[in-house]
Amino acid sequence: MSEHHAKPTGITRWLFTTNHKDIGTLYLWFAFIMFFIGGGMAMVIRAELLQPGMQVVDPLFFNTMTTMHGLIMVFGAVMPAMVGFANWMIPMMIGAPDMALPRMNNWSFWILPFAGTMLISTLFMEGGGPAFGWTFYAPLSTTFAPQSTDFFIFAVHLLGFSSIMGAINIIATILNMRAPGMTLMKMPLFVWTWLITAFLLIAVMPVLAGAVTMMLTDRNFGTSFFDAAGGGDPVLFQHVFWFFGHPEVYIMILPAFGIVSHIIPTFARKKLFGYASMVYAVAAIAFLSFIVWAHHMFTVGMPVAGELYFTYATIMIAVPTAVKVFNWTATMWRGSMTFETPMLWAVAFVFLFTIGGFTGLMLGMAPADFQYHDTYFVVAHFHYVLVTGAVFGIIAGAYFWLPKWTGHMYDEKLGKMHFWLSVISVNILFFPQHFLGLAGMPRRIPDYAVQFAEFNFMSSIGGFAFGLSQLLFLYVVIKCIRGGEKATDEVWDNPDGLEWTTPSPAPYHTFETAPEIK
Amino acid sequence: MQSQQQNIANRRLLPRLLLVVVAMFGFGFALAPLYEAFCSAFGINGRFIAIQEGNYDVAARLVQISQVDESRSVTVQFTASRNQNIDWEFRPMENSVSVHPGEIRVVTYYAKNMTDRTVVAQAVPSIVPGQAVKYFNKIECFCFTQQTFKPGESREMPLRFVIDPHLPGKISTLTLAYTLFDTQNRQAVNEKRDVSLVSLAVRSVVPNVPQPY
């Protein structure tokens, strides 16, 4: 049955690969590069906001930077990084030899560099890149947008194709490729969170594709979906966008929940507390994500009944999320905890993500949201859930599985240094933004009243420090790939999961014969 | 390597998942008519279905509004704006009036065609707050029909209205906003651009012409 091809070398190995580990590596490197490009844009933003007044860039370019930073971090960094983890780990966690549809897997990765290039190329076009915010609200993105917007639209289409193919592959792999005896409720939590995430992806990425297609026809073919002059409505755009956008934020965070649910039990040396409730909580969060979208648009002029419904539904999400946070805490309770680098990131994730969750509750209440809407409070909120949430989850996972991927231990001392630099600077970066927002500083502005100067200065200093700290991460990863202390097969102290039964580094082909699941 | 059963299972699953993708793509577009239907059904976003469908009998309604409620008065503010495709002067003659519910009032809007060609214009009203839409009855309005103006022509156009005394007590101010569109300019643009099949297919779902109501 099993036939072995000669492993191609050089560039063709990567271009034509159908191996889930190669593709996982490609995804992770792509995400890493995008993380630095998007991060560079964040540095431009923070440099301009270091002091009141205009110093570094002109306002249009500033708007382009906030827009591209958001788009690149969401679609270029966080999502591909999560898919990279899925490619590497899901087959190894469920005892499968590879992904279910390996050729499609190759394609879904190789679309990404083209989509990313197309998106970034808009910066060099006449009229500049997209400057209407990552949410690309009409009519800013239709009537008043630069010519390059059509390239942005096709880049989003391509990114959508890539995500949808990746999601289909993951669903097929999880449903059909599990080793005999691995029932659904025996699956590791990372696999569970990704199964649910993949369903979210195939449900909402096509809606995003629809939204940008409507933009495209409004811009070029005389339709009026979002144009009041032709009987359309710009508010419709916000509904369509957020029907995609709210599940999208869970697409970014759910796999991080999964990663943390592996790390905390390993370093607490206990089984994960409340496995079944964790699974149900993720499913509940995913379901609720479809029926709360209008809490992003409380101020469009909704009837009171709508405001109340979306408030209640939104606050309800706190229940399953709290179940997860309490379960992680209960897992640590009376565990024999040690604080290796992945555990530090995971504990910081639980603590800081919860802060972002709490500010989410504040924003979820319609009357309070009228005060916070479109201020830096919102910026602080979603950076707490996405940077100290999703990105910390990704970094935690990278440290956790790097020894399995490379066969070497990373430099523990540098890893811890990376953690402490990041966790301190990220709070200096984002915590003051809460105060700025409460004091009324609007988001997406290049200049501000002098009353906001001190907190913006603090925030920018934190931002530069956080950005520089990530270069240390790059160094640690490269150093780990090139050498280091030999990792054992188990790597950690008696970790749970099939991936730790394979040698380190994981051989090119694993589980060609399915393992026994007890 | 995949086993035979896994291969078959994958092949069976793939079209089902693709079906979900296609269905959700369609759902994205379906949100446009759904949004219209939802707003009309609940009378929100300034839409009131009976008026839009032409089933709203103003005369019958006026019989019901027989007495004037002199115990309260409502401020009605008027605004006017032009769509970007029309070079006209367009403004209300009075910025606001105070009326009792049940009282019939006439106000006028002034419009002037600043171009050197005949223009057919359509005014589209919008009322804030949205809940007040169904209590604001227009007996006569220049927005009921398209208005043809010769080059340089100007005139005052009347609006005769009455506010239903059932207007919720918490509403004390209404704003009536008119936006003026050049119907031909819009069509000309469309005729020139409507060459793509995509555009025709999409436009069959979503009507492009402003609906007076």
Chai-1 contact restraints between the chains, C-beta under 6 A:
chainA,res_idxA,chainB,res_idxB,connection_type,confidence,min_distance_angstrom,max_distance_angstrom,comment,restraint_id
A,M1,B,M1,contact,1.0,0.0,6.0,A-B,restraint_1
A,S2,B,M1,contact,1.0,0.0,6.0,A-B,restraint_2
A,A100,B,N10,contact,1.0,0.0,6.0,A-B,restraint_3
A,I164,B,V21,contact,1.0,0.0,6.0,A-B,restraint_4
A,I168,B,L17,contact,1.0,0.0,6.0,A-B,restraint_5
A,A172,B,N10,contact,1.0,0.0,6.0,A-B,restraint_6
A,A172,B,L13,contact,1.0,0.0,6.0,A-B,restraint_7
A,N176,B,Q6,contact,1.0,0.0,6.0,A-B,restraint_8
A,N176,B,A9,contact,1.0,0.0,6.0,A-B,restraint_9
A,N176,B,N10,contact,1.0,0.0,6.0,A-B,restraint_10
A,M177,B,Q6,contact,1.0,0.0,6.0,A-B,restraint_11
A,I202,B,V20,contact,1.0,0.0,6.0,A-B,restraint_12
A,I202,B,V21,contact,1.0,0.0,6.0,A-B,restraint_13
A,A203,B,M24,contact,1.0,0.0,6.0,A-B,restraint_14
A,P206,B,V21,contact,1.0,0.0,6.0,A-B,restraint_15
A,P206,B,M24,contact,1.0,0.0,6.0,A-B,restraint_16
A,P206,B,F25,contact,1.0,0.0,6.0,A-B,restraint_17
A,V207,B,M24,contact,1.0,0.0,6.0,A-B,restraint_18
A,V207,B,G28,contact,1.0,0.0,6.0,A-B,restraint_19
A,A209,B,F25,contact,1.0,0.0,6.0,A-B,restraint_20
A,G210,B,F25,contact,1.0,0.0,6.0,A-B,restraint_21
A,G210,B,G28,contact,1.0,0.0,6.0,A-B,restraint_22
A,G210,B,F29,contact,1.0,0.0,6.0,A-B,restraint_23
A,T217,B,S199,contact,1.0,0.0,6.0,A-B,restraint_24
A,T217,B,V202,contact,1.0,0.0,6.0,A-B,restraint_25
A,F221,B,S196,contact,1.0,0.0,6.0,A-B,restraint_26
A,F221,B,V198,contact,1.0,0.0,6.0,A-B,restraint_27
A,F221,B,S199,contact,1.0,0.0,6.0,A-B,restraint_28
A,G222,B,N190,contact,1.0,0.0,6.0,A-B,restraint_29
A,G222,B,R193,contact,1.0,0.0,6.0,A-B,restraint_30
A,G222,B,D194,contact,1.0,0.0,6.0,A-B,restraint_31
A,G222,B,S199,contact,1.0,0.0,6.0,A-B,restraint_32
A,T223,B,S199,contact,1.0,0.0,6.0,A-B,restraint_33
A,T223,B,V202,contact,1.0,0.0,6.0,A-B,restraint_34
A,S224,B,N208,contact,1.0,0.0,6.0,A-B,restraint_35
A,F225,B,A32,contact,1.0,0.0,6.0,A-B,restraint_36
A,A229,B,N83,contact,1.0,0.0,6.0,A-B,restraint_37
A,A229,B,F181,contact,1.0,0.0,6.0,A-B,restraint_38
A,G230,B,N208,contact,1.0,0.0,6.0,A-B,restraint_39
A,G231,B,P207,contact,1.0,0.0,6.0,A-B,restraint_40
A,G231,B,P210,contact,1.0,0.0,6.0,A-B,restraint_41
A,L236,B,Y35,contact,1.0,0.0,6.0,A-B,restraint_42
A,V240,B,G28,contact,1.0,0.0,6.0,A-B,restraint_43
A,V240,B,L31,contact,1.0,0.0,6.0,A-B,restraint_44
A,P303,B,I44,contact,1.0,0.0,6.0,A-B,restraint_45
